[in-house]
Every structure is written in structure tokens, then in C-alpha cells.
Amino acid sequence: MSSEVNYPCLIICRHILGIKMFQFYFKCMRFSAEPTRNFEPWCEEDEAAEKNEQKREAEEMGDAMKSLENRTLDSKRQMDIIAALDEMKPMKFRHATVSVDAMLEP
């Protein structure tokens, strides 16, 4: 017994601002309906980030101490990112100066 389902499907690929967006169209043979599903994986991440930002703003609204703590954490996070980038610059420079012959030598 086969569990394979064979629905007619149309896939449309569009490029919007350099981002691939796929849209799937399926035709249901039983009900003659045409459900669609947009696949945009970044939308869920954006919605979650926006929800967290709104929650954070609501917490900070009446609490000056919480606002100061959040700004301190943001500054620390930015300094950590800058430090990591500063560590990567010398590594990138070292890799750029290595020649092909030097890599192939035992």
C-alpha cells in the first residue's frame, strides 16, 4: 500500500530586494480548493524580535532602574561584538598573507 500523495503543485520563486521568496500553490483534488503557503523564514524571527522589544519597552516604561540595566547590557553586548571583530582582523590579515606555495610545503 502506497502512502504517496500526488497533488498538482506550482512553485513560484521571486526575488525581492535580493532575497529569494518561494510561494507554493497546491490544488486539492478532493475539495477543489487551492491553499497557498508563503515560506518566509525570516518573518517569524522578525516577529519574535519585535515582540521582545515591545515587552522590554513596556517593562522600562515606569522603571528607570530596569531601563539603565538594559542599556548597560546593550553596551556590554556591543563592546563584546567589537572585541570579537578586533580579534578577527589580525587572523584575516595572517590568512591573506599566506601564499599558495607556503601552504603546500610540508
C-alpha positions as CSV (number, residue, x, y, z in Angstrom):
1,M,0.0,0.0,0.0
2,S,1.4,3.3,-1.0
3,S,1.1,6.5,1.1
4,E,2.3,8.7,-1.7
5,V,0.1,11.7,-2.4
6,N,0.3,13.2,-5.9
7,Y,-1.1,16.7,-5.8
8,P,-0.6,19.2,-8.7
9,C,1.8,21.8,-7.4
10,L,3.0,25.2,-8.7
11,I,6.1,26.7,-7.2
12,I,6.9,30.4,-7.8
13,C,10.2,31.8,-6.9
14,R,10.5,35.6,-6.7
15,H,13.5,37.8,-5.8
16,I,12.6,40.7,-3.6
17,L,15.4,43.0,-2.6
18,G,17.9,40.2,-3.4
19,I,16.0,37.7,-1.2
20,K,14.5,34.5,-2.6
21,M,10.9,34.1,-1.7
22,F,9.1,30.8,-2.6
23,Q,5.3,30.6,-2.9
24,F,3.7,27.1,-3.1
25,Y,0.3,26.5,-4.7
26,F,-1.4,23.2,-4.2
27,K,-4.6,22.0,-5.8
28,C,-6.6,19.7,-3.6
29,M,-8.1,17.0,-5.8
30,R,-10.8,16.1,-3.3
31,F,-12.3,19.5,-2.5
32,S,-11.0,21.5,-5.4
33,A,-9.6,24.1,-3.1
34,E,-6.4,25.9,-3.6
35,P,-4.5,26.6,-0.4
36,T,-1.3,28.6,-0.5
37,R,1.6,28.9,1.8
38,N,4.2,31.7,1.7
39,F,7.5,30.5,3.0
40,E,9.4,33.4,4.6
41,P,11.6,32.0,7.4
42,W,12.8,35.5,8.5
43,C,9.2,36.7,9.3
44,E,9.0,34.5,12.4
45,E,12.3,35.8,13.6
46,D,11.3,39.4,13.0
47,E,8.0,38.9,14.8
48,A,9.7,37.4,17.8
49,A,12.3,40.2,17.9
50,E,9.6,42.8,17.7
51,K,7.6,41.1,20.4
52,N,10.6,41.0,22.7
53,E,11.3,44.7,22.0
54,Q,7.7,45.7,22.9
55,K,7.9,43.6,26.1
56,R,11.2,45.3,27.0
57,E,9.8,48.8,26.4
58,A,6.7,48.0,28.5
59,E,9.0,46.9,31.4
60,E,11.1,50.0,31.1
61,M,8.2,52.4,30.9
62,G,7.9,53.1,34.7
63,D,11.1,51.6,35.9
64,A,14.2,53.8,35.5
65,M,16.5,51.2,37.0
66,K,15.4,48.5,34.6
67,S,16.0,50.9,31.7
68,L,19.5,51.6,33.0
69,E,20.2,47.8,33.3
70,N,19.0,47.2,29.8
71,R,21.2,50.0,28.4
72,T,24.2,48.6,30.3
73,L,23.6,45.1,28.9
74,D,23.3,46.6,25.3
75,S,26.5,48.5,25.8
76,K,28.3,45.3,27.1
77,R,27.0,43.3,24.1
78,Q,28.2,45.9,21.6
79,M,31.6,46.0,23.3
80,D,31.8,42.2,23.1
81,I,31.0,42.3,19.4
82,I,33.6,45.0,18.7
83,A,36.2,43.0,20.7
84,A,35.4,39.8,18.7
85,L,35.8,41.8,15.4
86,D,39.1,43.3,16.6
87,E,40.3,39.7,17.3
88,M,39.3,38.6,13.8
89,K,41.2,41.3,12.0
90,P,44.7,40.0,12.6
91,M,43.6,36.5,11.8
92,K,42.2,37.7,8.5
93,F,45.4,39.6,7.7
94,R,47.5,36.5,8.5
95,H,45.4,34.3,6.2
96,A,45.6,36.9,3.4
97,T,49.4,37.0,3.5
98,V,49.9,33.2,3.3
99,S,50.9,32.2,-0.2
100,V,49.8,29.0,-2.0
101,D,53.4,27.7,-2.1
102,A,53.8,28.2,1.6
103,M,50.6,26.2,2.2
104,L,51.7,23.3,0.1
105,E,55.1,23.0,1.7
106,P,55.3,20.2,4.3
